[in-house]
Amino acid sequence: MKHRTFIWFFMPTAAAMLLFIAFPIVSVVTQSFFTPHEAVLIEVENCGPFGCTTETSIDQEATQAIRDAAPLGRFVGFDIYSDRGHLAFGELSDAWRSSADFGGFVDRVMNLPFYGALAFTLTYTFICTPFLIALGFAIAVAVNSLHRRLKGLMIFFSLLPMIVTPLIGALVLSWMVDSRGILGNFLSWLVSDPDLSVKASTPLMWICLIVYGIWSSAPFAFVVFYAGLQTVPQDTLESAQIDGATRWQQIRFVIIPHLAPLVTFVALIQLMDNFRVLEPILGFQAQAHAQSLSTFILSDLSGETRQLSSAATTSVLTIIGIAILLTPVLIRTWRDFNAKSH
Amino acid sequence: MFLKKFAAVSAVALMGTTAMAGGHAACPTEGRVSIVGNEFPAIQTVGAGAMACAGDSVEVSTNLTADHQTINVPGMQGNPAEYTSAIIANSSIVALMNEDVIRPLDDLVAEHGDGLQPNQLITINGQVMAVAFMANAQHLVYRADVLEEVGLEPPTTYEEMLAAAEAIRAAGIMENPVGGAYAAGWNLAQEFNNMFLGYGGSHFKPGTAEPNINNEAGVNALNMMKALSEYMNPDFLTHDSNATNAEYRAGNTALMNMWGSRAATLVTAEGVPQEVIDGFAIAGPMTVGGGDTPATTLWWDGFTVAKNISDEDAVATFKALKNAIDPSILTGDVPTQAVWLIDGYEPTEAAVGVFAAANAGSVPYPMLPFMGLMHTALGNELADFMQGNESAEQALADVEAAYTAAAREQGFLN
């Protein structure tokens, strides 16, 4: 393709990416360096149905004058990044100095919201991703070997978890594992402990969230692998059969190597998705046991006082986190690409 | 008994709403009215009352949703504002004041406000900023039949509530007799606020935005909450008001601290067992730790008028909403929906809890610019203590640290 043609071809995409991806990120990064101005507080008398009280309020006129002078707010540099709600450098060094042993230090670090959330998010991401890839692959191989007439039906059922809205799916499962729900009762009967409650136990809640994560994302891996299976070269497969390869050996030495690039693709997308885990935590109302960077952003934006700078900072940290997570996969892809082109 | 009465009353309510639609004597003649607010029955009544004013040259729309808090500020910041009015409570008016999106109502009250009670006017620094139409508070909801069975009077203190819970469990009537909206987040923080104020605490050092919760009152409040949670469904950290009410309706709990605005509809749902309907009873809020102030907060709900709209729309909005809270709406089941602050309202049986709360000198929910940040910090940090992962002192220190970081960012602290 000529360069000129390519440029015209690519222009609409580039414009859309600039408008909908690049500019918002610039705006978010800018927001994370600025905070609202210091409020001018005054004592006022408030009266209502329950009588009068003297309370603190904001002097609107004075505050508005400061805002008009510098609409972006106060420039604070990396202050929000290092505060307790985010990277908490001060608290980290405090914890390091005052902890007797390493265990005590870890306890104190995990008590900080950002690191507690990171611990869950990374556990979730690194357990969900390989399991959902394996499960998706297993479903794809199983469905592919079915009779032609059954395939359509099975594909539909296998896709259901992805069709269900994540929040609704999580909510349904959450009701089922409730101590009054069918799965919750079954579990407590299984271990003969009438007081067993999934929602009261952090480890069980984490397991629940991870199982939900695998269940809801496996169909995505399934669809990709199923499509890949249709392109497996039949002659290679047949020659393997003639050589006496068992079914497992065919999968191990023909199908898996053929689908390897797709594994990278699914891993890439799922690492990105799982790092931003939000819906299951809300659906299961698991905020007491598990937080993620996304739930922090939501909580900052939906409180009675919106904390835009804090939400922006957490967003930037999420982007950085995803970038770090994806680097090994991207490097691998780049190497494969180079190896092929030589 | 209650069910029959409520069924009869709701039939009347349908007629009441139609009658109300006809009575638009004081409706505006022109302008745009657009209301955003919460969605419980009393506010739906007010929304419907304003909608009744819609006409050829009066455009009225309402957006009543549980997410009202996240959309009212952005929806009022534009010029002209999308929403000409937000229905808010004493906690949420602060966010609108902080962003300066609502206008003083003194001129509108003087010109069109005849018939409003003086105690309906919410004045801040001498200016009327909102018109309240109902009051709300959390108070005791209990099962009279269960307490009778164990031979106890309804508790007036949290210590008595613990004793009653133990008696009910010991008698084998219920395994988890105490209910409470203890869901991590807003609800848990609100229960802490109740208990903390009951122990005589004050969230901030006087006249400043500095936190003041890591003290004896804070520790006592947390320990009492922990003691109560021993008698709750083990999933209590996931139970909001809806889930707590469901537990009560199912006959699983006998004692709980619940919102007055929920009392009227608690046992009217379908499938509530007869003994729950018969045993349903409410009383005033409880005190704690020998204190005189009940461990609860007083709330009002009211309407505001947006700043960034034309005077014509402001007048239309004020008149439509004033019409919606006209004394003539108090027919059918409307009087049971809330403790109305409207002239001519006669308290119903559902209102005794809120009235008792107001008469016992309960504290109004603090109307401070930084209270929202404190509430969020409490909601995020207290769950660790409730699960037994850390000490009360540590949890309160975490709350203060989280609050301080947020308050610095928002410019309330240096």
Interface residues (C-beta under 8 A of the other chain):
Chain A: T35 P36 H37 E38 A39 L41 I42 E43 V44 E45 N46 C47 G48 P49 F50 T53 E55 T56 S57 I58 Q60 T63 Q64 R74 I80 D83 R84 G85 E91 N111 P113 S174 D178 S179 R180 D195 S197 K199 A200 T202 F284 Q285 A286 Q287 A288 H289 Q291 S299 L301 S302 G303 E304 T305 R306 Q307 S309 S310
Chain B: Q69 T70 V73 N90 S91 S92 V94 A95 M97 N98 D100 N119 Q120 L121 I122 T123 I124 N125 G126 A132 A135 A183 A184 G185 G207 T208 A209 N233 P234 D235 F236 L237 T238 D240 A250 L298 W300 L341 A358 P364 P366 M367 L368 P369 F370 M371 G372 L373 H375 T376 N380 A383 D384 M386 Q387 E390 Q394 D398 A401 A402 T404 A405 A406 R408 E409 Q410 G411 F412 N414
